[in-house]
Amino acid sequence: MKYPYKSYPDPKGGYDWWAVINVQIANPAKHSPPTKRFEALLDSGASRCVFHASLGSAIGLDFQRGEVEETVGVSGTPTITYLHSVLLYVDGGIVKVRAGFTDRLPLGGLLGRKGFFENFKVTFDPSSEPPGFELERIHKA
Amino acid sequence: MPALRNARTEALRSAPPDSWVALSDDETHVVAVGRTYEEVVAASDNAGITDPIIVKTPVVWSSFSV
């Protein structure tokens, strides 16, 4: 399935393209309904998926009771995340993901290597306007 | 497409920073705002929008290197 990048404000009054898709998450332990659709950034440099703690609370996670994992971004400043197993709903499939949760995320979610890029083949295409990407679910043997 | 893109961009630019917003299905209007995900979902439901697209806005709109 093909997706156009989405436009976001840039700091100079213009716009920038982000590779973002609408996803939902659910708490398999609580058999909760999934969240509403929210925008999450494709981030192949992220080790795993990370979601905002506000989403975790909404699906019944006591997010700070999760396994602690320290992550480091490009600034080098460590951030504590709390790991929980959630269901990630993406067009084309539902995958179980061990994801980090933090209230220090400036956006709703990051889709990283573990859980997302290991389950979906992503082909970026900058030749169109807007640029876009194609997403294909991988079914491993 | 450029008009839609601009409407979306300007809708997000006008949204409160460090908040949660619900966008209309065509992503051109903010239909609800909240300090948390649960607040924006409740506000969206109250506005009669049951299938919004939720966006977390940053403190400032800047380039991302995450």
N, CA and C atoms of all chains as a GROMACS GRO file, in nm:
protein
  621
    1MET      N    1   0.083  -0.118   0.000
    1MET     CA    2   0.000   0.000   0.000
    1MET      C    3   0.088   0.125   0.000
    2LYS      N    4   0.049   0.222  -0.081
    2LYS     CA    5   0.131   0.343  -0.093
    2LYS      C    6   0.073   0.456  -0.007
    3TYR      N    7   0.161   0.535   0.050
    3TYR     CA    8   0.121   0.647   0.134
    3TYR      C    9   0.199   0.772   0.094
    4PRO      N   10   0.132   0.885   0.084
    4PRO     CA   11   0.207   1.010   0.068
    4PRO      C   12   0.263   1.054   0.202
    5TYR      N   13   0.378   1.122   0.198
    5TYR     CA   14   0.425   1.186   0.320
    5TYR      C   15   0.320   1.288   0.363
    6LYS      N   16   0.323   1.325   0.491
    6LYS     CA   17   0.230   1.427   0.539
    6LYS      C   18   0.306   1.556   0.568
    7SER      N   19   0.235   1.667   0.551
    7SER     CA   20   0.300   1.796   0.572
    7SER      C   21   0.283   1.841   0.717
    8TYR      N   22   0.390   1.900   0.768
    8TYR     CA   23   0.390   1.957   0.904
    8TYR      C   24   0.454   2.095   0.899
    9PRO      N   25   0.416   2.182   0.991
    9PRO     CA   26   0.480   2.314   0.994
    9PRO      C   27   0.630   2.301   1.016
   10ASP      N   28   0.706   2.389   0.951
   10ASP     CA   29   0.849   2.395   0.982
   10ASP      C   30   0.875   2.524   1.061
   11PRO      N   31   0.995   2.537   1.119
   11PRO     CA   32   1.018   2.653   1.208
   11PRO      C   33   1.026   2.785   1.134
   12LYS      N   34   1.030   2.783   1.001
   12LYS     CA   35   1.045   2.909   0.926
   12LYS      C   36   0.914   2.955   0.862
   13GLY      N   37   0.803   2.897   0.906
   13GLY     CA   38   0.674   2.939   0.852
   13GLY      C   39   0.630   2.863   0.728
   14GLY      N   40   0.710   2.769   0.686
   14GLY     CA   41   0.675   2.687   0.571
   14GLY      C   42   0.627   2.550   0.615
   15TYR      N   43   0.659   2.451   0.537
   15TYR     CA   44   0.620   2.316   0.574
   15TYR      C   45   0.731   2.218   0.541
   16ASP      N   46   0.722   2.102   0.599
   16ASP     CA   47   0.816   1.995   0.571
   16ASP      C   48   0.737   1.866   0.558
   17TRP      N   49   0.795   1.770   0.487
   17TRP     CA   50   0.731   1.639   0.471
   17TRP      C   51   0.783   1.543   0.576
   18TRP      N   52   0.693   1.469   0.637
   18TRP     CA   53   0.732   1.363   0.729
   18TRP      C   54   0.672   1.232   0.680
   19ALA      N   55   0.749   1.125   0.694
   19ALA     CA   56   0.700   0.990   0.662
   19ALA      C   57   0.622   0.938   0.783
   20VAL      N   58   0.492   0.951   0.774
   20VAL     CA   59   0.404   0.924   0.889
   20VAL      C   60   0.289   0.837   0.842
   21ILE      N   61   0.243   0.749   0.927
   21ILE     CA   62   0.120   0.676   0.899
   21ILE      C   63   0.028   0.681   1.021
   22ASN      N   64  -0.098   0.657   0.993
   22ASN     CA   65  -0.197   0.646   1.101
   22ASN      C   66  -0.194   0.504   1.155
   23VAL      N   67  -0.179   0.492   1.285
   23VAL     CA   68  -0.178   0.360   1.348
   23VAL      C   69  -0.270   0.363   1.470
   24GLN      N   70  -0.291   0.247   1.527
   24GLN     CA   71  -0.362   0.235   1.654
   24GLN      C   72  -0.287   0.135   1.740
   25ILE      N   73  -0.301   0.146   1.871
   25ILE     CA   74  -0.245   0.044   1.959
   25ILE      C   75  -0.354  -0.004   2.055
   26ALA      N   76  -0.335  -0.125   2.104
   26ALA     CA   77  -0.429  -0.182   2.201
   26ALA      C   78  -0.349  -0.260   2.305
   27ASN      N   79  -0.411  -0.280   2.418
   27ASN     CA   80  -0.350  -0.352   2.529
   27ASN      C   81  -0.404  -0.495   2.529
   28PRO      N   82  -0.323  -0.593   2.487
   28PRO     CA   83  -0.375  -0.730   2.478
   28PRO      C   84  -0.411  -0.787   2.615
   29ALA      N   85  -0.345  -0.740   2.720
   29ALA     CA   86  -0.373  -0.793   2.854
   29ALA      C   87  -0.511  -0.751   2.902
   30LYS      N   88  -0.554  -0.635   2.862
   30LYS     CA   89  -0.684  -0.582   2.908
   30LYS      C   90  -0.795  -0.608   2.806
   31HIS      N   91  -0.759  -0.665   2.692
   31HIS     CA   92  -0.856  -0.683   2.583
   31HIS      C   93  -0.928  -0.550   2.555
   32SER      N   94  -0.852  -0.443   2.563
   32SER     CA   95  -0.911  -0.311   2.545
   32SER      C   96  -0.935  -0.284   2.397
   33PRO      N   97  -1.031  -0.196   2.368
   33PRO     CA   98  -1.042  -0.154   2.229
   33PRO      C   99  -0.918  -0.075   2.192
   34PRO      N  100  -0.884  -0.074   2.065
   34PRO     CA  101  -0.766   0.004   2.023
   34PRO      C  102  -0.793   0.154   2.038
   35THR      N  103  -0.684   0.228   2.043
   35THR     CA  104  -0.695   0.374   2.043
   35THR      C  105  -0.759   0.420   1.912
   36LYS      N  106  -0.793   0.547   1.909
   36LYS     CA  107  -0.826   0.611   1.782
   36LYS      C  108  -0.699   0.611   1.695
   37ARG      N  109  -0.717   0.640   1.567
   37ARG     CA  110  -0.600   0.650   1.479
   37ARG      C  111  -0.514   0.769   1.523
   38PHE      N  112  -0.385   0.746   1.532
   38PHE     CA  113  -0.294   0.858   1.561
   38PHE      C  114  -0.173   0.848   1.469
   39GLU      N  115  -0.110   0.962   1.448
   39GLU     CA  116   0.002   0.968   1.354
   39GLU      C  117   0.131   0.927   1.423
   40ALA      N  118   0.205   0.837   1.357
   40ALA     CA  119   0.332   0.790   1.410
   40ALA      C  120   0.437   0.800   1.300
   41LEU      N  121   0.556   0.842   1.340
   41LEU     CA  122   0.665   0.868   1.247
   41LEU      C  123   0.746   0.742   1.220
   42LEU      N  124   0.770   0.712   1.094
   42LEU     CA  125   0.859   0.602   1.058
   42LEU      C  126   1.002   0.645   1.089
   43ASP      N  127   1.071   0.569   1.173
   43ASP     CA  128   1.205   0.607   1.217
   43ASP      C  129   1.294   0.482   1.216
   44SER      N  130   1.358   0.460   1.101
   44SER     CA  131   1.438   0.339   1.088
   44SER      C  132   1.562   0.344   1.177
   45GLY      N  133   1.594   0.462   1.231
   45GLY     CA  134   1.708   0.472   1.322
   45GLY      C  135   1.674   0.439   1.466
   46ALA      N  136   1.546   0.426   1.493
   46ALA     CA  137   1.505   0.392   1.630
   46ALA      C  138   1.513   0.241   1.651
   47SER      N  139   1.566   0.200   1.763
   47SER     CA  140   1.581   0.056   1.789
   47SER      C  141   1.446  -0.014   1.799
   48ARG      N  142   1.351   0.052   1.858
   48ARG     CA  143   1.220  -0.009   1.875
   48ARG      C  144   1.112   0.098   1.866
   49CYS      N  145   0.988   0.057   1.866
   49CYS     CA  146   0.876   0.152   1.864
   49CYS      C  147   0.866   0.219   2.001
   50VAL      N  148   0.835   0.346   2.000
   50VAL     CA  149   0.816   0.423   2.123
   50VAL      C  150   0.686   0.503   2.109
   51PHE      N  151   0.605   0.500   2.213
   51PHE     CA  152   0.478   0.573   2.209
   51PHE      C  153   0.469   0.665   2.331
   52HIS      N  154   0.388   0.767   2.315
   52HIS     CA  155   0.369   0.861   2.425
   52HIS      C  156   0.293   0.793   2.539
   53ALA      N  157   0.332   0.827   2.662
   53ALA     CA  158   0.270   0.766   2.780
   53ALA      C  159   0.120   0.792   2.786
   54SER      N  160   0.076   0.904   2.730
   54SER     CA  161  -0.067   0.936   2.732
   54SER      C  162  -0.149   0.830   2.660
   55LEU      N  163  -0.092   0.774   2.556
   55LEU     CA  164  -0.160   0.665   2.484
   55LEU      C  165  -0.162   0.539   2.570
   56GLY      N  166  -0.050   0.514   2.639
   56GLY     CA  167  -0.043   0.396   2.726
   56GLY      C  168  -0.147   0.401   2.836
   57SER      N  169  -0.161   0.519   2.897
   57SER     CA  170  -0.261   0.534   3.003
   57SER      C  171  -0.401   0.507   2.950
   58ALA      N  172  -0.426   0.553   2.827
   58ALA     CA  173  -0.560   0.539   2.769
   58ALA      C  174  -0.597   0.393   2.744
   59ILE      N  175  -0.498   0.306   2.725
   59ILE     CA  176  -0.530   0.165   2.702
   59ILE      C  177  -0.508   0.081   2.828
   60GLY      N  178  -0.496   0.150   2.940
   60GLY     CA  179  -0.494   0.078   3.068
   60GLY      C  180  -0.358   0.034   3.117
   61LEU      N  181  -0.253   0.089   3.059
   61LEU     CA  182  -0.120   0.055   3.108
   61LEU      C  183  -0.083   0.145   3.224
   62ASP      N  184  -0.027   0.085   3.329
   62ASP     CA  185   0.039   0.164   3.433
   62ASP      C  186   0.181   0.177   3.383
   63PHE      N  187   0.206   0.277   3.300
   63PHE     CA  188   0.322   0.272   3.212
   63PHE      C  189   0.454   0.269   3.288
   64GLN      N  190   0.459   0.330   3.406
   64GLN     CA  191   0.585   0.332   3.479
   64GLN      C  192   0.613   0.198   3.550
   65ARG      N  193   0.522   0.103   3.538
   65ARG     CA  194   0.547  -0.031   3.595
   65ARG      C  195   0.611  -0.124   3.492
   66GLY      N  196   0.637  -0.072   3.372
   66GLY     CA  197   0.700  -0.155   3.270
   66GLY      C  198   0.849  -0.171   3.295
   67GLU      N  199   0.909  -0.265   3.220
   67GLU     CA  200   1.054  -0.285   3.227
   67GLU      C  201   1.123  -0.156   3.182
   68VAL      N  202   1.221  -0.114   3.261
   68VAL     CA  203   1.290   0.012   3.230
   68VAL      C  204   1.392  -0.010   3.119
   69GLU      N  205   1.392   0.080   3.022
   69GLU     CA  206   1.495   0.078   2.918
   69GLU      C  207   1.538   0.223   2.894
   70GLU      N  208   1.668   0.244   2.894
   70GLU     CA  209   1.721   0.377   2.868
   70GLU      C  210   1.751   0.390   2.719
   71THR      N  211   1.706   0.499   2.659
   71THR     CA  212   1.734   0.523   2.517
   71THR      C  213   1.810   0.655   2.505
   72VAL      N  214   1.885   0.666   2.397
   72VAL     CA  215   1.962   0.787   2.372
   72VAL      C  216   1.935   0.835   2.231
   73GLY      N  217   1.895   0.961   2.216
   73GLY     CA  218   1.874   1.020   2.085
   73GLY      C  219   2.000   1.090   2.037
   74VAL      N  220   1.987   1.169   1.931
   74VAL     CA  221   2.106   1.231   1.873
   74VAL      C  222   2.168   1.334   1.967
   75SER      N  223   2.090   1.386   2.062
   75SER     CA  224   2.148   1.483   2.155
   75SER      C  225   2.238   1.415   2.256
   76GLY      N  226   2.227   1.284   2.268
   76GLY     CA  227   2.307   1.210   2.364
   76GLY      C  228   2.245   1.206   2.502
   77THR      N  229   2.134   1.274   2.519
   77THR     CA  230   2.069   1.276   2.650
   77THR      C  231   1.985   1.150   2.669
   78PRO      N  232   2.011   1.076   2.776
   78PRO     CA  233   1.933   0.954   2.798
   78PRO      C  234   1.788   0.984   2.834
   79THR      N  235   1.699   0.899   2.787
   79THR     CA  236   1.558   0.907   2.821
   79THR      C  237   1.514   0.771   2.871
   80ILE      N  238   1.445   0.769   2.983
   80ILE     CA  239   1.394   0.644   3.036
   80ILE      C  240   1.262   0.611   2.968
   81THR      N  241   1.252   0.491   2.913
   81THR     CA  242   1.125   0.443   2.862
   81THR      C  243   1.085   0.319   2.941
   82TYR      N  244   0.959   0.287   2.936
   82TYR     CA  245   0.906   0.170   3.008
   82TYR      C  246   0.843   0.077   2.905
   83LEU      N  247   0.889  -0.047   2.903
   83LEU     CA  248   0.848  -0.139   2.797
   83LEU      C  249   0.719  -0.212   2.833
   84HIS      N  250   0.634  -0.221   2.733
   84HIS     CA  251   0.508  -0.296   2.746
   84HIS      C  252   0.480  -0.365   2.614
   85SER      N  253   0.411  -0.476   2.620
   85SER     CA  254   0.368  -0.546   2.499
   85SER      C  255   0.231  -0.492   2.458
   86VAL      N  256   0.223  -0.446   2.334
   86VAL     CA  257   0.097  -0.392   2.283
   86VAL      C  258   0.073  -0.448   2.143
   87LEU      N  259  -0.050  -0.435   2.100
   87LEU     CA  260  -0.083  -0.470   1.962
   87LEU      C  261  -0.078  -0.342   1.879
   88LEU      N  262  -0.006  -0.349   1.769
   88LEU     CA  263   0.007  -0.235   1.678
   88LEU      C  264  -0.077  -0.263   1.554
   89TYR      N  265  -0.173  -0.175   1.531
   89TYR     CA  266  -0.260  -0.188   1.414
   89TYR      C  267  -0.209  -0.097   1.303
   90VAL      N  268  -0.171  -0.160   1.194
   90VAL     CA  269  -0.124  -0.088   1.076
   90VAL      C  270  -0.206  -0.140   0.959
   91ASP      N  271  -0.231  -0.056   0.859
   91ASP     CA  272  -0.296  -0.108   0.739
   91ASP      C  273  -0.218  -0.231   0.694
   92GLY      N  274  -0.284  -0.340   0.677
   92GLY     CA  275  -0.216  -0.459   0.631
   92GLY      C  276  -0.183  -0.556   0.741
   93GLY      N  277  -0.213  -0.522   0.865
   93GLY     CA  278  -0.189  -0.622   0.967
   93GLY      C  279  -0.185  -0.568   1.108
   94ILE      N  280  -0.190  -0.662   1.201
   94ILE     CA  281  -0.175  -0.634   1.343
   94ILE      C  282  -0.053  -0.711   1.391
   95VAL      N  283   0.038  -0.642   1.457
   95VAL     CA  284   0.157  -0.709   1.506
   95VAL      C  285   0.172  -0.682   1.656
   96LYS      N  286   0.223  -0.784   1.727
   96LYS     CA  287   0.251  -0.766   1.869
   96LYS      C  288   0.389  -0.703   1.882
   97VAL      N  289   0.397  -0.597   1.959
   97VAL     CA  290   0.517  -0.516   1.966
   97VAL      C  291   0.555  -0.496   2.111
   98ARG      N  292   0.682  -0.511   2.141
   98ARG     CA  293   0.736  -0.471   2.273
   98ARG      C  294   0.783  -0.327   2.256
   99ALA      N  295   0.705  -0.234   2.308
   99ALA     CA  296   0.728  -0.093   2.279
   99ALA      C  297   0.762  -0.016   2.404
  100GLY      N  298   0.838   0.091   2.385
  100GLY     CA  299   0.870   0.180   2.496
  100GLY      C  300   0.763   0.287   2.510
  101PHE      N  301   0.740   0.330   2.634
  101PHE     CA  302   0.647   0.439   2.660
  101PHE      C  303   0.718   0.545   2.743
  102THR      N  304   0.697   0.670   2.706
  102THR     CA  305   0.756   0.781   2.779
  102THR      C  306   0.668   0.904   2.764
  103ASP      N  307   0.670   0.990   2.866
  103ASP     CA  308   0.596   1.115   2.852
  103ASP      C  309   0.686   1.226   2.798
  104ARG      N  310   0.806   1.190   2.755
  104ARG     CA  311   0.900   1.289   2.702
  104ARG      C  312   0.911   1.281   2.550
  105LEU      N  313   0.811   1.227   2.486
  105LEU     CA  314   0.813   1.215   2.340
  105LEU      C  315   0.737   1.335   2.281
  106PRO      N  316   0.797   1.406   2.184
  106PRO     CA  317   0.729   1.525   2.131
  106PRO      C  318   0.619   1.494   2.031
  107LEU      N  319   0.597   1.369   2.003
  107LEU     CA  320   0.492   1.329   1.910
  107LEU      C  321   0.427   1.201   1.962
  108GLY      N  322   0.324   1.155   1.893
  108GLY     CA  323   0.248   1.042   1.943
  108GLY      C  324   0.324   0.912   1.945
  109GLY      N  325   0.401   0.887   1.839
  109GLY     CA  326   0.470   0.760   1.832
  109GLY      C  327   0.581   0.758   1.729
  110LEU      N  328   0.681   0.674   1.755
  110LEU     CA  329   0.787   0.644   1.661
  110LEU      C  330   0.777   0.496   1.626
  111LEU      N  331   0.788   0.466   1.498
  111LEU     CA  332   0.786   0.326   1.455
  111LEU      C  333   0.929   0.286   1.421
  112GLY      N  334   0.989   0.203   1.505
  112GLY     CA  335   1.130   0.169   1.491
  112GLY      C  336   1.152   0.028   1.439
  113ARG      N  337   1.279  -0.014   1.451
  113ARG     CA  338   1.320  -0.140   1.388
  113ARG      C  339   1.249  -0.261   1.450
  114LYS      N  340   1.264  -0.279   1.583
  114LYS     CA  341   1.196  -0.393   1.646
  114LYS      C  342   1.046  -0.367   1.647
  115GLY      N  343   0.973  -0.458   1.593
  115GLY     CA  344   0.828  -0.447   1.596
  115GLY      C  345   0.768  -0.390   1.469
  116PHE      N  346   0.836  -0.292   1.407
  116PHE     CA  347   0.779  -0.235   1.285
  116PHE      C  348   0.862  -0.271   1.162
  117PHE      N  349   0.986  -0.224   1.154
  117PHE     CA  350   1.064  -0.249   1.031
  117PHE      C  351   1.100  -0.397   1.015
  118GLU      N  352   1.092  -0.476   1.122
  118GLU     CA  353   1.116  -0.620   1.107
  118GLU      C  354   0.989  -0.691   1.057
  119ASN      N  355   0.879  -0.620   1.055
  119ASN     CA  356   0.754  -0.680   1.008
  119ASN      C  357   0.699  -0.619   0.880
  120PHE      N  358   0.756  -0.506   0.839
  120PHE     CA  359   0.707  -0.438   0.719
  120PHE      C  360   0.825  -0.396   0.632
  121LYS      N  361   0.810  -0.423   0.502
  121LYS     CA  362   0.908  -0.374   0.405
  121LYS      C  363   0.863  -0.235   0.364
  122VAL      N  364   0.954  -0.139   0.377
  122VAL     CA  365   0.921   0.000   0.347
  122VAL      C  366   1.009   0.049   0.233
  123THR      N  367   0.946   0.098   0.126
  123THR     CA  368   1.021   0.150   0.012
  123THR      C  369   0.989   0.299  -0.001
  124PHE      N  370   1.089   0.382   0.021
  124PHE     CA  371   1.069   0.527   0.013
  124PHE      C  372   1.086   0.572  -0.132
  125ASP      N  373   1.000   0.662  -0.176
  125ASP     CA  374   1.004   0.712  -0.313
  125ASP      C  375   0.997   0.865  -0.311
  126PRO      N  376   1.112   0.931  -0.327
  126PRO     CA  377   1.113   1.077  -0.321
  126PRO      C  378   1.081   1.142  -0.455
  127SER      N  379   1.049   1.061  -0.558
  127SER     CA  380   1.036   1.117  -0.694
  127SER      C  381   0.903   1.187  -0.717
  128SER      N  382   0.806   1.163  -0.633
  128SER     CA  383   0.674   1.222  -0.655
  128SER      C  384   0.656   1.346  -0.568
  129GLU      N  385   0.550   1.420  -0.592
  129GLU     CA  386   0.518   1.538  -0.512
  129GLU      C  387   0.374   1.527  -0.463
  130PRO      N  388   0.344   1.501  -0.340
  130PRO     CA  389   0.442   1.484  -0.234
  130PRO      C  390   0.516   1.350  -0.247
  131PRO      N  391   0.634   1.342  -0.185
  131PRO     CA  392   0.702   1.212  -0.182
  131PRO      C  393   0.617   1.112  -0.105
  132GLY      N  394   0.654   0.986  -0.119
  132GLY     CA  395   0.574   0.886  -0.050
  132GLY      C  396   0.653   0.761  -0.019
  133PHE      N  397   0.585   0.662   0.026
  133PHE     CA  398   0.649   0.534   0.056
  133PHE      C  399   0.547   0.423   0.041
  134GLU      N  400   0.600   0.304   0.020
  134GLU     CA  401   0.514   0.187   0.007
  134GLU      C  402   0.540   0.094   0.125
  135LEU      N  403   0.434   0.038   0.176
  135LEU     CA  404   0.442  -0.048   0.294
  135LEU      C  405   0.391  -0.186   0.258
  136GLU      N  406   0.469  -0.287   0.291
  136GLU     CA  407   0.428  -0.424   0.260
  136GLU      C  408   0.457  -0.512   0.381
  137ARG      N  409   0.357  -0.583   0.427
  137ARG     CA  410   0.375  -0.671   0.543
  137ARG      C  411   0.465  -0.788   0.506
  138ILE      N  412   0.558  -0.821   0.592
  138ILE     CA  413   0.647  -0.935   0.573
  138ILE      C  414   0.594  -1.049   0.659
  139HIS      N  415   0.578  -1.164   0.598
  139HIS     CA  416   0.536  -1.282   0.674
  139HIS      C  417   0.655  -1.379   0.679
  140LYS      N  418   0.722  -1.383   0.792
  140LYS     CA  419   0.840  -1.468   0.806
  140LYS      C  420   0.798  -1.612   0.833
  141ALA      N  421   0.879  -1.704   0.784
  141ALA     CA  422   0.849  -1.846   0.803
  141ALA      C  423   0.872  -1.883   0.949
  142MET      N  424  -0.425   1.935  -0.429
  142MET     CA  425  -0.339   1.881  -0.323
  142MET      C  426  -0.263   1.990  -0.246
  143PRO      N  427  -0.206   2.093  -0.314
  143PRO     CA  428  -0.138   2.197  -0.237
  143PRO      C  429  -0.231   2.266  -0.139
  144ALA      N  430  -0.357   2.290  -0.179
  144ALA     CA  431  -0.451   2.357  -0.088
  144ALA      C  432  -0.475   2.272   0.036
  145LEU      N  433  -0.495   2.142   0.016
  145LEU     CA  434  -0.514   2.052   0.129
  145LEU      C  435  -0.390   2.051   0.217
  146ARG      N  436  -0.272   2.046   0.152
  146ARG     CA  437  -0.148   2.043   0.227
  146ARG      C  438  -0.136   2.169   0.313
  147ASN      N  439  -0.165   2.285   0.252
  147ASN     CA  440  -0.154   2.410   0.326
  147ASN      C  441  -0.256   2.416   0.439
  148ALA      N  442  -0.377   2.369   0.412
  148ALA     CA  443  -0.480   2.371   0.516
  148ALA      C  444  -0.437   2.284   0.634
  149ARG      N  445  -0.383   2.168   0.605
  149ARG     CA  446  -0.336   2.080   0.711
  149ARG      C  447  -0.223   2.145   0.789
  150THR      N  448  -0.126   2.199   0.715
  150THR     CA  449  -0.010   2.260   0.781
  150THR      C  450  -0.054   2.376   0.869
  151GLU      N  451  -0.141   2.459   0.817
  151GLU     CA  452  -0.184   2.576   0.895
  151GLU      C  453  -0.271   2.536   1.012
  152ALA      N  454  -0.351   2.430   0.995
  152ALA     CA  455  -0.431   2.381   1.108
  152ALA      C  456  -0.340   2.337   1.222
  153LEU      N  457  -0.233   2.266   1.186
  153LEU     CA  458  -0.139   2.220   1.290
  153LEU      C  459  -0.062   2.337   1.350
  154ARG      N  460  -0.024   2.433   1.265
  154ARG     CA  461   0.052   2.548   1.316
  154ARG      C  462  -0.032   2.630   1.415
  155SER      N  463  -0.163   2.634   1.391
  155SER     CA  464  -0.250   2.714   1.478
  155SER      C  465  -0.291   2.638   1.604
  156ALA      N  466  -0.259   2.510   1.612
  156ALA     CA  467  -0.297   2.430   1.727
  156ALA      C  468  -0.208   2.463   1.847
  157PRO      N  469  -0.258   2.445   1.967
  157PRO     CA  470  -0.176   2.472   2.086
  157PRO      C  471  -0.053   2.380   2.087
  158PRO      N  472   0.061   2.434   2.129
  158PRO     CA  473   0.180   2.350   2.138
  158PRO      C  474   0.169   2.251   2.253
  159ASP      N  475   0.245   2.144   2.242
  159ASP     CA  476   0.253   2.042   2.348
  159ASP      C  477   0.114   1.997   2.392
  160SER      N  478   0.032   1.966   2.293
  160SER     CA  479  -0.104   1.924   2.322
  160SER      C  480  -0.141   1.810   2.226
  161TRP      N  481  -0.262   1.763   2.242
  161TRP     CA  482  -0.314   1.659   2.153
  161TRP      C  483  -0.429   1.721   2.074
  162VAL      N  484  -0.429   1.700   1.943
  162VAL     CA  485  -0.536   1.757   1.861
  162VAL      C  486  -0.600   1.645   1.779
  163ALA      N  487  -0.726   1.665   1.750
  163ALA     CA  488  -0.799   1.574   1.661
  163ALA      C  489  -0.824   1.648   1.530
  164LEU      N  490  -0.784   1.585   1.422
  164LEU     CA  491  -0.805   1.643   1.290
  164LEU      C  492  -0.929   1.583   1.226
  165SER      N  493  -0.994   1.665   1.142
  165SER     CA  494  -1.106   1.614   1.064
  165SER      C  495  -1.056   1.504   0.969
  166ASP      N  496  -1.150   1.430   0.914
  166ASP     CA  497  -1.112   1.317   0.831
  166ASP      C  498  -1.028   1.358   0.711
  167ASP      N  499  -1.052   1.479   0.658
  167ASP     CA  500  -0.970   1.525   0.546
  167ASP      C  501  -0.843   1.597   0.594
  168GLU      N  502  -0.823   1.600   0.724
  168GLU     CA  503  -0.702   1.653   0.787
  168GLU      C  504  -0.681   1.802   0.761
  169THR      N  505  -0.787   1.876   0.737
  169THR     CA  506  -0.772   2.019   0.709
  169THR      C  507  -0.815   2.107   0.826
  170HIS      N  508  -0.880   2.047   0.927
  170HIS     CA  509  -0.930   2.126   1.039
  170HIS      C  510  -0.903   2.054   1.171
  171VAL      N  511  -0.872   2.134   1.272
  171VAL     CA  512  -0.866   2.081   1.408
  171VAL      C  513  -1.007   2.080   1.463
  172VAL      N  514  -1.055   1.963   1.503
  172VAL     CA  515  -1.192   1.952   1.553
  172VAL      C  516  -1.198   1.943   1.705
  173ALA      N  517  -1.084   1.916   1.768
  173ALA     CA  518  -1.082   1.908   1.914
  173ALA      C  519  -0.937   1.919   1.962
  174VAL      N  520  -0.923   1.965   2.086
  174VAL     CA  521  -0.791   1.983   2.147
  174VAL      C  522  -0.797   1.931   2.290
  175GLY      N  523  -0.688   1.875   2.339
  175GLY     CA  524  -0.682   1.831   2.477
  175GLY      C  525  -0.539   1.830   2.528
  176ARG      N  526  -0.526   1.828   2.661
  176ARG     CA  527  -0.391   1.822   2.719
  176ARG      C  528  -0.337   1.680   2.717
  177THR      N  529  -0.429   1.583   2.706
  177THR     CA  530  -0.390   1.443   2.700
  177THR      C  531  -0.465   1.377   2.585
  178TYR      N  532  -0.420   1.255   2.552
  178TYR     CA  533  -0.491   1.180   2.448
  178TYR      C  534  -0.636   1.159   2.489
  179GLU      N  535  -0.659   1.122   2.614
  179GLU     CA  536  -0.797   1.094   2.657
  179GLU      C  537  -0.884   1.219   2.652
  180GLU      N  538  -0.826   1.333   2.685
  180GLU     CA  539  -0.903   1.457   2.678
  180GLU      C  540  -0.944   1.489   2.535
  181VAL      N  541  -0.854   1.471   2.441
  181VAL     CA  542  -0.888   1.507   2.303
  181VAL      C  543  -0.990   1.410   2.245
  182VAL      N  544  -0.982   1.285   2.286
  182VAL     CA  545  -1.081   1.188   2.237
  182VAL      C  546  -1.220   1.223   2.291
  183ALA      N  547  -1.226   1.260   2.420
  183ALA     CA  548  -1.355   1.299   2.479
  183ALA      C  549  -1.409   1.423   2.411
  184ALA      N  550  -1.322   1.522   2.386
  184ALA     CA  551  -1.366   1.645   2.320
  184ALA      C  552  -1.412   1.617   2.177
  185SER      N  553  -1.344   1.526   2.112
  185SER     CA  554  -1.381   1.490   1.975
  185SER      C  555  -1.517   1.420   1.974
  186ASP      N  556  -1.536   1.329   2.069
  186ASP     CA  557  -1.666   1.261   2.080
  186ASP      C  558  -1.778   1.363   2.104
  187ASN      N  559  -1.750   1.459   2.193
  187ASN     CA  560  -1.851   1.563   2.222
  187ASN      C  561  -1.883   1.647   2.100
  188ALA      N  562  -1.786   1.661   2.012
  188ALA     CA  563  -1.807   1.738   1.888
  188ALA      C  564  -1.872   1.653   1.780
  189GLY      N  565  -1.899   1.526   1.811
  189GLY     CA  566  -1.965   1.439   1.715
  189GLY      C  567  -1.871   1.374   1.615
  190ILE      N  568  -1.740   1.386   1.640
  190ILE     CA  569  -1.641   1.326   1.550
  190ILE      C  570  -1.592   1.198   1.617
  191THR      N  571  -1.634   1.084   1.567
  191THR     CA  572  -1.601   0.959   1.635
  191THR      C  573  -1.479   0.888   1.576
  192ASP      N  574  -1.433   0.933   1.460
  192ASP     CA  575  -1.318   0.865   1.398
  192ASP      C  576  -1.214   0.968   1.354
  193PRO      N  577  -1.163   1.045   1.450
  193PRO     CA  578  -1.066   1.150   1.413
  193PRO      C  579  -0.927   1.092   1.390
  194ILE      N  580  -0.839   1.175   1.342
  194ILE     CA  581  -0.697   1.142   1.336
  194ILE      C  582  -0.629   1.226   1.442
  195ILE      N  583  -0.560   1.160   1.534
  195ILE     CA  584  -0.503   1.227   1.649
  195ILE      C  585  -0.355   1.259   1.622
  196VAL      N  586  -0.317   1.381   1.658
  196VAL     CA  587  -0.178   1.424   1.642
  196VAL      C  588  -0.132   1.485   1.773
  197LYS      N  589  -0.013   1.446   1.817
  197LYS     CA  590   0.050   1.512   1.933
  197LYS      C  591   0.135   1.626   1.879
  198THR      N  592   0.110   1.749   1.925
  198THR     CA  593   0.191   1.860   1.878
  198THR      C  594   0.312   1.878   1.970
  199PRO      N  595   0.426   1.916   1.912
  199PRO     CA  596   0.546   1.937   1.994
  199PRO      C  597   0.542   2.074   2.061
  200VAL      N  598   0.637   2.100   2.146
  200VAL     CA  599   0.647   2.233   2.209
  200VAL      C  600   0.673   2.339   2.103
  201VAL      N  601   0.761   2.309   2.010
  201VAL     CA  602   0.784   2.396   1.895
  201VAL      C  603   0.794   2.307   1.771
  202TRP      N  604   0.751   2.360   1.658
  202TRP     CA  605   0.765   2.287   1.533
  202TRP      C  606   0.907   2.306   1.483
  203SER      N  607   0.984   2.200   1.488
  203SER     CA  608   1.123   2.210   1.443
  203SER      C  609   1.157   2.083   1.367
  204SER      N  610   1.273   2.083   1.304
  204SER     CA  611   1.316   1.964   1.232
  204SER      C  612   1.341   1.852   1.331
  205PHE      N  613   1.312   1.729   1.289
  205PHE     CA  614   1.329   1.615   1.378
  205PHE      C  615   1.457   1.540   1.346
  206SER      N  616   1.531   1.509   1.448
  206SER     CA  617   1.643   1.415   1.437
  206SER      C  618   1.628   1.321   1.556
  207VAL      N  619   1.551   1.218   1.536
  207VAL     CA  620   1.519   1.131   1.651
  207VAL      C  621   1.585   0.997   1.635
   0.00000   0.00000   0.00000
